[in-house]
Amino acid sequence: MKKHKCGWCMGSALYETYHDLEWGVPVKDDATLFEFLVLETFQAGLSWITILKKRENFRKAFDHFDYHKIANYDQKKKDALLQDAGIIRNKLKVNATVTNAKAFILVQEEFDSFSSYLWDFVDHKPIKNKLKNYQEGPANTKLSDTISKDLKKRGFKFVGSTVIYAFMQAIGMVNDHEMACFRYNEV
């Protein structure tokens, strides 16, 4: 018998694998949090499947999302990224990634880890929503507004409330799996 999955992932093996193994699983590791932050930044205005298809290219292009290396990217490296057809070649998003790496490190220094900073917003426990259909899910919330504003205050770019809510879903701060989905109670 086939397990019920959230409707948004159906029809694509790549989407289904991402849904089944990663989406909504609580992430507390700073390296993985930074990876998702970069990917969500580049996703702004595009479909998530576009980003998933290019994920390995992003990984290679951005030094496996090593934020210490990215924080030190010079103009030559940024120009090379803008020539890389394997990623989304958007100057503002490339520059934002470098800016965000620097801001990420500052948050780590202040809070001991980015994870501590971020998960403090939810008292270190995921919010479990009760969606019957994924289309009922919000694009943003008061909490994503709050986190977005705080990140912007700390110098982050491309972290609007909608981007941050998608980030929160991806890293398991909110469980927006449909209640009938087999992953709903697993994550």
N, C-alpha and C positions, 0 to 999 in steps of 0.2 A: 504494500500500500504506500502510495506517495505521500510524503509529509506536506502539510499545508505551509505555504510560505507567503510572505508579504507580497502583495500584488505588484509593487513597483519593480521587483527583481525578475519577474517571470519573462521568459523568452530569450534570455541571454545567459549562456553558460558562465561568462565572466561576471555578470551581475549576480547570478545565483551563488557562485562560489564566494564572492565578496560578502554577500548577505549571510550565507551559512557559516562563514568562518570569522569574519571581522566586525561587520556592522553592528554597533550596539554593545560590543564587548568592552567592559570598563578597562581603560588604558591608564596606567599610572606611570609608565616609563617615559621620561623626558624626550628621548630620541624619537620614539614613536609618536608622541604628541606633536613634536615639531614637524615630523613628516606629514601628519594629517593637516596641520595648520598650513603648510606650504601647498598641499594638494587642494585644500578647500579654497585657499586664496586664488589659485589658478582656475578653479572651477567657477568662480564668480562670473555669471553671465553665460555659462556653457552648461552642457549636460554632464552629469557625473560619469557616464559611460565613456565620454571623450577622455576624461582624466584617467580612468582606469585603464583604458587601452594604451595610454602613454606613460603609465606609472613607472615601468622599468626604465624608460628613457629619462624620465625625471630623476630617478634614483641615480643613474649614471652621470647625468649632466650636473646634478647638484651634490656630487661627492657623497652619495648615500645619505643625504640630508644631514651631514655633519655641520651643525650650526656654528661651531667654532671656525671651521674653514670658510663657510659661507659669509660669516661676519667680516672676513678679511678679503672678500672678493674685490678686485680692482676693476677699473673700467675695461681693461683688456678682456678679463674673464666675463664681465657682463656683456660685452659686445659679442664674444664667442657664443654665449647662450642665446643671444638674439639671432644668431645664424643657424642654430640647431633646429632642424625641421622635426626632430623627434619630440619636442616639447611645444608648449604654447608660447609663441614668440611675441610676448607683450612686454614692452619696455617698462611700463608702470609696475607690472606684477614682478618682473625680475628685480627691479630696484626695491620694491616692497619686501621681497624675500630677504635681501641683504639687510635692509633696515630692521626687519622683524627678527633676524638672527641676532643682531646686536641687542635689541630690546629683550629678547628671550633670555639672553645671558644675564642682563641686568636684573630681570625678575628672579632668575635662579639665585643670584647673589643676595637679593633681598629676602627671599623666602626659603632658601636652601634648595628648592627645586621648583620648576615650573608646575609640576604636578601638585605640589602642596598649595601653591597660589591658586591654581585653577579649581581644584577639588574642594577648597575651602568654601567656594560659592554654594556648594550643595551639601555641606557638612560631611564631605567624603562618602556620600551615599547616592547612588543613581536615583533619579526621579523615574518612577515607573508609571507611564501614562497608560490609558485604557482605550486604545483605538480599535474600533471594529474594522475600519478600513483605513489604509495608509493615507488616503486623500483627506481624512479628517484632521490630520496632523497640521500644526501651525507652521508658518514659514519663520516665525520668530515669536519670542515671548518677552515678558518684562525682565526675566532673568537674562536672556540673551542680550537684551538692550543694556542691562547693567554691566555685563561682562564686556560687551563691545565698547561701551563708554570708558571703562577702566583701562582696557587694552590701548585704546586710542590715546588716553591721557599718558600712558607709559611709552608712547611713541610708535606703536604698531600701526601698520597700514593695511588697507583692504580687509578690515575686520569689522565690517558692518554687522548689524544684528542678524540678518539672514544667513550670512556666511558663518557666524558664530553658532547659530542654532544648528546648522548642518554639521558643523564641527562637533558640537555637543552630542548629536545623534551618533556620529561616526565613532566617537571615543567612549560611548556608553554613559555619558553624564545623564542622558535621558534615554529611556527605553521606549522607542516609538515603533517597536515591532507590533504588528496586529495581534490582538489577544489570541486569535486562533492559530497564529504562526507557531511552529514548533520551537522557534528560538525565544519566544516571549518569556517563558519561565527559565530557560537555560542561561540567559544573560542576566 
